Amino acid sequence: MSPLALLDYASVLVFALSGALVASRQQLDLIGFAFIACLTAVGGGTIRDVLLNRDSVFWIAEPTYIVVAVVTAIIVFFTAHRLESRLKAIVWADSIALGVAVSAGAGVALKLGHAPAIVVLMGVATGSFGGLMRDVVCNEVPLVLKQGELYVTAAFAGSVAMVVGSHFELPAVYTYLACGVLTFALRAGSIVFGWALPSYKSRPPRV
């Protein structure tokens, strides 16, 4: 199995976990759990593959990805009540998945020979859109748009790290690792230490 396939599997697993935890907060039934878990797990990768015009969307070419997401949803359905704070678990699972998915998305675009800008955009899209779909469908405030937190910025920085690593011809495993670690570190720093970019503040018009 290739490193990119392993990253996709890891991304699907952890994003499915976060999706199922959101479903538990919404008190959905088992089918609802599976739907939200699958939507979260493959949403970003689907957009990536469609935009890159790959021969086949990754989970259609290999349906095992869907099996992984569904099994994860079933496990969470019967065990979510054991968590002391499901919201905290969602935030951290989503952060781990972000680091993995950004690395997978940027890695696919890089392997296909796309320009650096496309590599960065595909990293951001793969990492962000699954969680965005999950939160919109479940009527939650999207984590990707939550004020005062690094999310898209973390994905962007991680993708840029992959482009830089590739430019200097570092081994692929190091570029994937640098991308994932930087993305997660920035996201984790935002959660723990409150790292954030300045937000726009409205001011009265000048006379």
Secondary structure, DSSP 4 states (H G I P E B T S, - for coil): --HHHHHHHHHHHHHHHHHHHHHHHTT--HHHHHHHHHHHHHHHHHHHHHHTT-SS-HHHH-THHHHHHHHHHHHHHHHGGG-S-HHHHHHHHHHHHHHHHHHHHHHHHHHTT--HHHHHHHHHHHHHHHHHHHHHHTTPPPGGG-TT--SHHHHHHHHHHHHHHHHTT--HHHHHHHHHHHHHHHHHHHHHH---PPPP---PPP-
